[in-house]
Amino acid sequence: MKFTCPNCRQPLLPESINVQTDLALCKACGWTSRVSTLVGVDAETEVLQHPPPGAWYSETESEVVFGATTRSPKAFVLVPFTIGWVAITMGIAYGTQFADGKFSLGRSLIGLPFLLAGLLLVFLTLLSIGGREEVSMRDGVGTVFVGIARFGRRRSLNLAGTESIELGGRNLGGAILLRPQFIVLGGTLTKPRRDFIFEVLKLLKARLDRKQTASPDAP
């Protein structure tokens, strides 16, 4: 059976594996692992190297970056709906004030919720056209980004301290939920892309757990 180093992802040489002592030494990086924890690493590599269209995964010695585009056919519906919503609601709430040349505090306050809803619709529409959800990590700690280009929301992520990774119910639209930080991912992704992110998070969490239990002794 072939094994892969969980630290640097390089193949382990047969002479570096000692089944009797349950220890394996990676000649490439010097990382020591228990052979019993290496089962499934090759399957992990298979998942990471074959993301669905619109998703990606890259890894260096110091950083892991993965994510997916939020582009979606929903844009064909969201674009005209958002334009119509903004034009109608803003025209009624604020356009009439400009036309009359008079400021109305009451009308402005009534129009405020519609303005905020319009801004949210614009953001969701832009996401459906060309946004992304992306995670970048170093040693299990990193950042979750949701937005367009460099503009969007960023949240800190501590995967090592994550207790559970699960797919949310209807109240979360099937998105990925990380507890106890209550970080939500994949809410704007298609199902294949969301499932890929879900699998990557679980695999990286398992890798961190293996590192924590790995022995420092060489075979």
N, C-alpha and C positions, 0 to 999 in steps of 0.2 A: 504494500500500500504506500502511495506517495503522500508526503506531508508538506505543508507550506508553513513557513515561519509566521506566526501571528503578529510579529513586530514589523518586519521589513518586507513581508510578502514574497520572499525568495524561497525556492524549493530547498528542502532539507536533504543533505546528502545521506545515503544509507549508512555510511560509517559514523555519522553523527547521531544516530538514533540507537538507544539502548532500551530495548523493550523490557528486559529483566528488571532494570532499575527504574523504569517508567520515566526516563529523562531523555531529552533531545537538545542538542546544542547547535545553534545556527552559526555556521562558519562566516557568513556574510556580515552579521551585525553583532555576534556574540551573545544573543539572547538565548536564555535557557528556558525550556518549557517541559511540562509533563506530557508524555506521549498520549496519555488518556484524555488530555484536554484538546488535542489536535484534531480529533475526529470531527469532521464537518467543516474544516477550514477550506478544503478544496471546493466544497459546495458553496461556501461563502464567496470565494473568488469568482465562481461562475456567475453568481447573481450580480456582483459588483461590476463585472466586465461586460454585462449585456443589459444596459438600461433600455427602457422603451423609448420610442421616438419622442423627442422633446425633453428628455431627462438626461442627466449627466452625473458622472462620478470621477473624481481625480484625487490622487494621493501622492504626497511626497514624504520624505523622512520626517518632516515636522508638521505637516498640515494635511487635513482632509477637507475636501470641498465637494458638496453634492447638492443637487437641486433639480428643478424642472421649470419649464416655462408655463405661464398661466394663460397662454394663448388658447382661445376656445371659439368654436362656432357660435357661442352665445353672443359674440360681438355683433353679429348681424342683427340681433334683436336689441341689444343694449344700446347701440349707437343711435338709431332713430328714436328709441324710447327716451333716452337721456336728453337728446336735443329737444324733443317735444316737451318733456317735463320742465327743463330749465327755461325754455322760451315762454311757456304758458304761465307757470307759477311765478317766475320772476317778473314777467310782464304785468301780471295782475297786482302783485304785491308792491313792486317798486317802479315799474314802467309808467303806471298811471300817475305816480307822484311827480316824476320828471315831466310828464306831459302837462300836468296841471301847474307845475312850478311851485307846488306846495309840499311841505314835509308833514307826514302824518305818523306820529309815534305809534299809535295803535295799529295802523296797517303794517308798519315796519316790524313790530313785535310779532304780529300774526304771521308775517311772511318768513320770520327767522327759522322755524322748524323746516319749512319747505326749502329754504336756502341750504341748510345743513344736509337735508336729504339729497338735494341736488349735487352737493360736493361729494357725498358718498357715492352717488351714482356715477359721477365723472371718474372717480378713482377706480371703481369696479370696472367701468368700461375700458379705461386705459389698461388695466390689468388683463382684461380679456383680449386686448389687441396685441400687447407686447410686454407684459410684466413677467416677474419670476418670483419663485420662492426658493431660497438658497440657504444652506447651512455651511458654515466654515468652522472648523475645530482644530485645536491643538491639545493633545493629551486629554481629550474628553471635555474640554471647556471651549466655548466659542460663542458664535452669534447666529441668530436666525434673522434673515432679512426677507421682507415681503414688500415689493414695490416695483417701480419702473426705473430703469437705469440706476442712478444713485439716490433716487428719491423714494422714500418709503419708510416702513417701520422696522426698527431693529430691537431685538430682545436678546438678553444674555441666556446662554444655555449651558447647564452643567450636566452632561450625560452621565458622568460618573456618579452623580448624586441622584439620578432619576430612579425612582422605585418601580414605575410601571410605564409601558408604552402600549397604548391601546387605540383601537378605532372607536371614535365616539358614536353615540346614537343619533337619533333624529334631531335632537336639540343642537347638535354640532354639525349637522349635515354630513355625517360620516367622516369628519376630519380626524386627524391623528391627535391624540391627547397625551401629553407627557406630565405625569404626576411625580412629586407634589408641586412642581413649579407652575402647573396649569398652563403649559405652552401648547397652543393649538397650531397645527400645521396641515397643509394640504386642502384647506377648505375651498380654495379657488382652482384646484388641479383636477384634471380628468382622472378617472378611476385607475387606469394603468400607471399613470405617473404617481398618484398618491400611494398606490400599493407598493411601488418601487421604493419611495421614500420611507415607507413604513418598514419594509424589509431591511433597508440599509441601517436605519436607526436600531433595529433589534440586533443586527449582526455586529454593529460597532459597540453596542452595549455589552454583548456577549464577549467581544474581544477585550474590552476593558476589564470585565470580570475575570477572564482568563489571566490577564496580566497581574491582577491583584493576588491571584492564587498560585501563580507560577513560582517555582523554587529557584533560588539563585545558584544552586549547585549544578555543576556540569556533569554529564554522564561519564 
